[in-house]
Amino acid sequence: MSPTHQQVTGHPFLKAMYDDGYYPDHVVDKGRAVLLRLCERIETEQPADLAALYALTHAATEEFNELDAEFHEAGSEIETVARDAIGEEFWFVASTYGFPEADVEELIAPREW
């Protein structure tokens, strides 16, 4: 299943990272896939409150934690620019699905990057 929300299907996830040659596209593609899976889970599970949303975003953040090693292997890393770009995408997802009051830091609380 792919996300069906119109704002999500037309959104250029991680554009800032794709536009910067420092980040290898094949690894950024995996990050984009994490975000799309998060959207799919939100559409399927329809979290009723912030606690339920945070459970989903924390699982996705753990996937980004695993991706950090792939960035390193490709001569890159999740540093300040990437951290901001990823955090903004998590907030975009939360607000798009009806949680504009979500705290960005809490959305990605288990991050190791």
Secondary structure, DSSP 8 states (H G I E B T S, - for coil): -----HHHHT--TTHHHHTSTTS-HHHHHHHHHHHHHHHHHHHHH--SSHHHHHHHHHHHHHHHHHHHHHHHHTT----HHHHHHHHHHHHHHHHHTT-TT--HHHHTTT---
